C-alpha cells in the first residue's frame, strides 16, 4: 500500500456487464482513491444512475481483475461535441478477484505488514561472522519460527517472517541482498466477512501504536480465500488478494525506530503475548468508543487543539463510566425519586422555558461529575500510578482539565486556568499520558511495570510536564 499505481481498464456494474466503460483507477499513498471513467453508468433507458455504487468490477489491460467497493460519484463533466467524464471516489480495492456484492467478500486469512512492526518484534534470522584476518565474511539467514497465539476457539494471530532476496545481474557479482520482512497473520477457522477481519487488523494496529508510541501505517494488506485457489498439477495454493484503502499522511516520512524509544517490545512480553492480545481484543468490545476517540485523535495530525482536548476528556469520561463507576445512585432510583422531588420544588410561577431548562439541567444529576471521575482515576486507579506521575501538580491538573473542558464546550467566562496556544498543547499532552497509562493497564501490565515504562520513556516524561 506504499506504492502508487495507475490502472487502465474497462469497468462495469455487476448487474449490467454489457455496459463497460474505459477508465483509469488511481491509487496514491496518503491520498483518496479515484476511478476516472470516460462515460457514465446509466440505466437501459439512458437515465444516469445514482451517485453511489456498492460494487464496481473491472479488468485491467493486463488482465488483472478488480473489485471496487463503496464508491461515490463526486464529479461529472460533459461537453458537446464530446463525451461525459465521471470521477468516482473509491473506499476499498480488491485486486485479483471479482465479487458481485459485499456479502460475497469473505476470507479466512488476512495478512498485514505495519510500519515499524519489524522494529518492535526485534527478532531476525541473520548469523554474521566477519574475520578480517582470514579476509572472510560469512552471512547466513534462516527464517525465525512463526509465533502463533489463540485469540478465541475460532481465531488465531501469528507473527510470520519471510525473506526477499535480490541478486543483481552483473559480471563480476559484487553484491547480494536478503531482506527480512514481518507480518501479522489473522487466521479464522472459516471464511468470515472482510469487515470482521479489518476490525481485527485495526485492533492490531492500535495495539502496536500503544507499544511503540508512534502512529503506524499499513504497508501491505492481502487476504486468502478458497475462491482464489490455483491448481497446478499436484500443487494447490490460494492466490493472495491485495487490498487497498485510503490512509492519509505522508508515507515518505516513515522511518525506522530504536526499540529503546518504545514503551515495550515483543521480547519483553513474548511469554504473555497471546494473553495480552486476547485481553486487548476483549476490552475493545466494551470500550469501542474510548478506542475510537483516542486513536482517531492521535492519528489526525490536522486536528485543532480544542477538539483534541475535548476528545481526550470524553475518552477518559467514557472509560471511567464503563470500567470504574457511573453514578452516585442508580438512574431509575434517581429519575423516579429524587429527580421528581427536585422538579416539584421548582416554583410553579417561573417562565415555562426557564423551568424546562432547569429540569433538563438536573436530569442527569445522578451521574458523576468530570471532577469526581478525574479524582477517581488520579487517586484510586492502578494504585495511584497517575497520582504519583504528576506529583504535587495533580490537583492543579484536575482543575485545569475541568475548567478547560467546560470553557471549550460552552465558551462561558474565562478563567485564569484557561489554556491557549502552547499551554493548551501541553494540557493535551498531559491527557494523552493519562490515557496511555489507562491502555497499558487494559493490556494487563502491573502498576510497577507501568510506572517504570513511563518514567523510562523520555518522550512521555516530557509530555507529562506542566508549565
C-alpha positions in Angstrom: 0.0 0.0 0.0 3.0 2.3 0.0 3.5 2.0 -3.8 1.3 4.1 -6.1 -0.3 2.8 -9.3 -2.5 3.8 -12.2 -4.6 1.1 -13.8 -6.1 1.4 -17.3 -9.0 -0.9 -17.9 -12.7 -1.4 -18.5 -15.2 -1.0 -15.7 -18.8 -2.0 -15.2 -21.6 -2.7 -12.6 -22.3 -6.3 -11.6 -26.0 -6.0 -12.8 -25.1 -4.6 -16.2 -21.9 -6.2 -17.5 -22.9 -5.3 -21.1 -22.2 -1.6 -20.4 -18.4 -1.4 -19.9 -16.7 1.9 -19.7 -13.0 2.7 -20.2 -11.3 4.4 -17.3 -8.3 4.8 -15.1 -8.0 3.7 -11.4 -5.5 5.8 -9.4 -4.0 4.9 -6.1 -1.5 7.1 -4.3 -0.5 6.5 -0.7 -1.8 9.2 1.6 -4.5 10.4 -0.9 -8.1 9.4 -1.8 -8.6 6.7 -4.4 -10.2 7.7 -7.7 -11.7 6.0 -10.7 -11.9 8.3 -13.7 -14.4 7.0 -16.3 -14.8 8.0 -19.9 -18.5 8.0 -19.8 -21.2 7.5 -17.1 -23.1 4.5 -15.9 -26.7 4.6 -16.9 -29.9 2.6 -16.9 -31.1 0.9 -20.0 -33.4 3.9 -20.8 -30.3 6.2 -20.8 -31.1 7.8 -17.4 -28.0 8.4 -15.3 -27.7 6.1 -12.3 -27.4 7.2 -8.6 -24.4 8.8 -7.1 -23.3 5.7 -5.2 -22.5 2.2 -6.2 -21.9 -0.7 -3.8 -19.7 -2.6 -6.3 -17.8 -1.7 -9.5 -16.0 -4.5 -11.3 -13.1 -4.0 -13.7 -10.4 -5.7 -15.7 -7.0 -4.1 -16.5 -5.3 -4.0 -19.8 -3.0 -6.8 -18.5 -6.0 -9.0 -17.5 -6.0 -8.4 -13.7 -9.4 -8.5 -12.0 -10.5 -5.6 -9.7 -13.4 -5.1 -7.4 -14.1 -1.6 -6.1 -16.3 -1.3 -3.0 -18.3 1.6 -1.5 -18.0 4.1 -4.3 -19.5 7.5 -4.8 -19.7 9.8 -7.8 -18.2 13.1 -6.9 -17.9 14.8 -10.3 -19.4 14.6 -13.7 -18.4 16.7 -16.8 -19.8 16.7 -20.3 -19.4 18.7 -23.4 -21.0 18.9 -26.8 -19.4 17.7 -29.0 -17.6 15.2 -26.9 -18.4 12.6 -24.2 -19.1 12.7 -20.5 -16.5 12.1 -17.9 -17.1 10.8 -14.4 -14.9 10.9 -11.3 -15.7 8.3 -8.6 -14.3 8.1 -5.1 -13.4 4.6 -4.1 -13.3 3.3 -0.5 -11.8 -0.2 -1.0 -9.9 -2.0 -3.8 -9.7 -5.8 -4.1 -7.0 -6.7 -6.7 -7.1 -10.2 -8.1 -10.8 -11.3 -7.8 -14.3 -10.3 -8.7 -17.1 -10.1 -6.0 -20.7 -9.4 -7.2 -21.8 -7.9 -3.9 -20.5 -7.1 -0.4 -21.9 -10.3 1.2 -19.5 -12.4 -1.0 -16.4 -10.7 0.3 -15.2 -13.2 2.8 -11.8 -14.5 3.7 -10.2 -16.9 6.2 -6.8 -15.2 6.5 -5.7 -11.6 6.5 -2.0 -10.7 6.3 -0.9 -7.2 7.3 2.5 -5.5 7.4 2.7 -2.4 9.6 5.3 0.3 9.6 7.8 -0.3 12.4 6.5 -3.8 13.1 9.9 -5.3 12.4 11.5 -2.8 14.8 9.0 -3.8 17.5 9.4 -7.6 17.0 13.2 -7.4 17.4 13.8 -10.8 16.0 15.9 -11.7 13.0 17.4 -14.8 11.3 20.8 -13.4 10.4 24.1 -15.0 11.5 27.0 -12.8 10.6 30.7 -13.7 11.1 33.4 -11.4 9.9 37.1 -12.4 10.2 39.4 -9.7 9.0 42.5 -11.9 9.5 41.1 -14.5 7.1 39.7 -11.8 4.9 36.4 -13.7 5.2 32.8 -12.7 5.8 30.0 -15.2 6.3 26.4 -14.2 6.3 23.7 -16.9 6.9 20.0 -16.4 7.1 17.3 -18.7 8.5 13.6 -17.8 8.8 12.8 -17.3 12.5 10.0 -19.6 13.7 6.5 -18.3 13.5 4.9 -17.0 16.7 1.2 -18.1 17.0 -1.4 -17.4 19.7 -5.1 -18.2 20.0 -7.4 -15.3 20.5 -10.5 -17.5 20.7 -11.6 -21.0 19.7 -12.0 -19.8 16.1 -9.4 -17.1 15.7 -5.6 -17.1 15.8 -3.0 -14.4 15.3 0.6 -15.1 14.3 3.8 -13.1 13.7 5.2 -14.5 10.5 8.6 -14.0 8.9 9.6 -14.2 5.2 12.6 -13.1 3.2 13.1 -11.4 -0.1 16.4 -11.9 -1.9 18.0 -9.9 -4.6 20.9 -11.0 -6.8 21.6 -8.1 -9.2 22.9 -9.2 -12.6 26.5 -8.3 -13.3 29.8 -9.7 -14.0 31.5 -9.9 -11.6 28.9 -10.3 -8.9 29.6 -7.6 -6.3 26.5 -7.8 -4.1 23.6 -9.9 -2.9 20.7 -8.8 -0.7 18.5 -10.6 1.8 15.7 -8.6 3.4 13.6 -10.0 6.2 10.0 -8.8 6.4 7.4 -9.4 9.2 3.7 -9.6 9.1 0.8 -10.2 11.4 -1.5 -13.0 10.1 -5.1 -13.1 11.3 -6.4 -16.6 10.8 -10.0 -17.7 11.1 -11.1 -21.4 11.1 -13.7 -20.5 8.5 -14.3 -17.7 6.0 -15.7 -14.6 7.6 -16.8 -11.2 6.4 -13.9 -8.8 5.5 -15.4 -6.3 7.9 -14.6 -8.6 10.8 -11.0 -9.2 9.6 -10.4 -5.4 9.1 -11.7 -4.8 12.6 -9.1 -7.3 13.9 -6.5 -5.5 11.8 -7.5 -2.2 13.4 -7.1 -3.7 16.9 -3.6 -5.0 16.0 -2.8 -1.5 14.7 -3.9 0.1 17.9 -2.0 -2.5 20.0 1.2 -1.7 18.1 0.6 2.1 18.4 0.4 1.8 22.2 3.6 -0.4 22.3 5.8 1.9 20.1 4.3 5.3 21.0 4.0 6.3 17.3 1.3 6.2 14.7 1.6 3.2 12.3 0.5 2.7 8.7 -0.5 -0.4 6.8 2.3 -1.1 4.3 0.8 -4.2 2.8 -2.6 -6.0 3.1 -3.5 -9.3 1.5 -6.2 -11.9 2.1 -6.8 -15.5 1.3 -10.0 -17.2 0.3 -10.9 -20.6 -1.2 -12.3 -18.7 -4.2 -8.7 -17.7 -5.2 -7.4 -21.3 -5.2 -5.0 -22.2 -8.0 -4.2 -25.8 -9.0 -1.0 -26.6 -10.9 -0.7 -30.4 -11.2 -0.3 -31.8 -7.7 0.3 -28.4 -6.3 -2.5 -26.2 -4.9 -2.3 -22.8 -3.4 -4.5 -19.8 -2.8 -3.5 -16.6 -4.7 -3.3 -13.7 -2.2 -5.8 -10.9 -2.9 -4.3 -7.5 -2.4 -6.5 -4.9 -0.6 -6.1 -1.1 -0.7 -7.8 1.7 1.1 -7.0 5.4 1.7 -4.6 6.2 4.5 -3.9 9.9 4.9 -0.5 11.1 5.8 3.0 11.3 4.3 4.4 7.8 3.7 7.7 9.4 2.7 8.3 10.4 6.4 8.1 6.8 7.6 11.4 5.9 9.4 12.9 3.1 11.4 12.6 3.3 15.2 15.0 2.5 18.0 13.4 -0.2 20.3 14.8 1.7 23.3 12.4 4.5 22.5 9.3 2.2 22.6 7.2 1.6 25.7 7.6 -2.1 25.3 8.9 -4.5 22.6 7.8 -8.1 21.7 10.7 -9.8 23.6 9.5 -8.1 26.8 6.0 -9.7 26.5 6.8 -12.8 24.5 5.7 -15.2 27.2 2.4 -13.4 27.6 1.8 -12.1 24.1 -1.2 -14.2 23.5 -2.9 -13.3 26.8 -2.3 -9.6 26.2 -3.6 -9.7 22.7 -6.7 -11.6 23.8 -7.2 -9.1 26.6 -6.9 -6.2 24.1 -9.5 -7.8 21.8 -11.9 -8.4 24.7 -11.6 -4.8 26.1 -12.4 -3.3 22.7 -15.9 -4.8 22.6 -16.8 -2.9 25.8 -14.7 0.2 25.2 -15.1 0.8 21.5 -15.9 4.5 21.8 -12.9 5.0 24.0 -10.6 3.4 21.5 -12.1 5.4 18.6 -11.9 8.7 20.3 -8.3 8.3 21.4 -6.9 6.7 18.2 -8.7 8.9 15.7 -7.4 11.9 17.7 -3.8 11.0 17.7 -3.9 9.8 14.0 -5.4 13.1 12.8 -2.4 15.4 12.6 -4.6 18.3 11.4 -7.0 18.2 14.3 -7.1 21.5 16.2 -6.1 21.5 19.9 -9.6 22.4 21.2 -11.1 19.3 19.5 -8.1 17.2 20.7 -8.7 18.3 24.3 -12.5 17.5 24.2 -11.9 14.1 22.5 -9.3 13.1 25.1 -11.5 14.2 28.0 -14.5 12.4 26.5 -12.5 9.2 26.2 -11.4 9.4 29.9 -15.0 10.1 31.0 -16.3 7.1 28.9 -13.6 4.8 30.3 -14.5 5.8 33.9 -18.2 5.3 33.2 -17.8 1.8 31.8 -14.9 0.4 33.9 -15.0 2.2 37.3 -18.4 3.7 38.1 -21.0 5.8 36.5 -23.3 7.4 39.1 -23.9 8.4 42.7 -27.2 6.4 42.7 -28.9 4.2 40.1 -30.6 6.0 37.2 -34.1 4.6 37.8 -33.9 5.4 41.6 -32.9 9.0 40.8 -35.4 9.6 38.0 -38.4 8.1 39.9 -37.4 9.6 43.2 -35.1 12.5 43.9 -35.4 14.0 40.4 -39.2 14.2 40.8 -38.9 15.8 44.2 -36.5 18.4 42.9 -38.7 19.2 39.9 -41.7 19.6 42.2 -39.8 22.1 44.3 -39.3 24.4 41.3 -41.6 27.4 41.7 -44.6 27.0 39.5 -44.8 30.7 38.5 -41.5 30.5 36.7 -41.4 31.1 32.9 -42.1 27.7 31.2 -38.9 27.8 29.2 -36.8 28.6 32.3 -38.5 25.8 34.2 -37.9 23.3 31.4 -34.2 24.4 31.2 -33.8 23.8 35.0 -35.4 20.3 34.7 -33.1 19.4 31.8 -30.0 20.6 33.7 -30.7 18.3 36.7 -32.0 15.3 34.6 -28.5 13.7 34.7 -27.7 14.8 38.3 -27.2 11.1 39.3 -24.0 10.8 37.2 -20.6 11.6 38.5 -19.1 14.9 37.6 -16.0 15.2 35.5 -14.0 16.3 38.6 -15.2 13.2 40.5 -14.2 10.9 37.6 -10.7 12.5 37.4 -10.2 12.3 41.1 -11.1 8.6 41.0 -8.6 7.9 38.1 -5.8 10.0 39.7 -6.1 8.7 43.3 -7.7 5.2 43.1 -7.0 3.8 39.6 -3.9 1.5 39.4 -3.0 2.2 43.0 -2.3 5.9 42.2 0.2 5.5 39.3 -1.2 8.7 37.7 -1.3 10.3 41.1 2.5 9.7 41.5 3.3 10.6 38.0 2.0 14.2 38.3 3.1 14.6 41.9 2.1 17.8 43.7 0.6 19.2 40.4 -2.2 16.6 40.4 -4.9 18.8 41.9 -3.9 21.7 39.7 -4.1 19.5 36.7 -7.5 18.1 37.6 -8.9 21.6 38.0 -7.2 22.7 34.7 -8.8 19.8 32.8 -12.3 20.6 34.2 -12.0 24.4 33.6 -10.8 24.0 30.0 -13.3 21.2 29.1 -16.2 23.5 30.4 -14.9 26.6 28.7 -14.3 25.0 25.3 -17.7 23.2 25.5 -19.8 26.3 26.5 -17.4 29.2 25.9 -18.6 30.8 29.2 -16.5 33.1 31.5 -12.7 32.9 31.0 -10.7 31.6 34.0 -7.1 32.1 35.0 -6.7 28.4 34.4 -7.8 28.7 30.7 -5.2 27.3 28.4 -4.4 28.6 24.9 -1.6 28.1 22.5 1.4 26.3 24.0 -0.4 25.8 27.4 -3.3 24.0 25.6 -0.8 21.9 23.7 0.9 20.8 27.0 -2.5 20.1 28.5 -3.4 17.8 25.6 -0.1 16.0 26.1 -0.9 15.5 29.8 -4.2 13.9 28.8 -2.5 11.7 26.3 -0.2 10.4 29.1 -3.2 9.6 31.3 -4.8 7.6 28.5 -1.5 5.8 27.8 -1.5 4.6 31.4 -5.1 3.5 31.1 -4.3 1.5 27.9 -1.2 -0.1 29.5 -3.4 -1.2 32.4 -6.0 -2.7 30.0 -3.2 -4.7 28.4 -2.5 -6.3 31.8 0.7 -4.6 32.8 1.2 -4.3 36.6 1.3 -1.0 38.3 5.1 -1.2 38.9 5.7 -2.1 35.2 3.5 0.9 34.0 5.3 3.3 36.4 8.7 2.0 35.2 7.8 2.2 31.5 6.5 5.8 31.7 9.5 7.0 33.8 12.0 5.3 31.5 10.5 6.9 28.4 11.8 10.4 27.8 9.1 11.4 25.4 6.3 10.6 27.8 8.0 12.2 30.7 8.4 15.3 28.6 4.6 15.1 27.7 3.8 14.8 31.4 5.4 18.1 32.3 3.2 21.0 33.2 4.0 24.7 32.8 
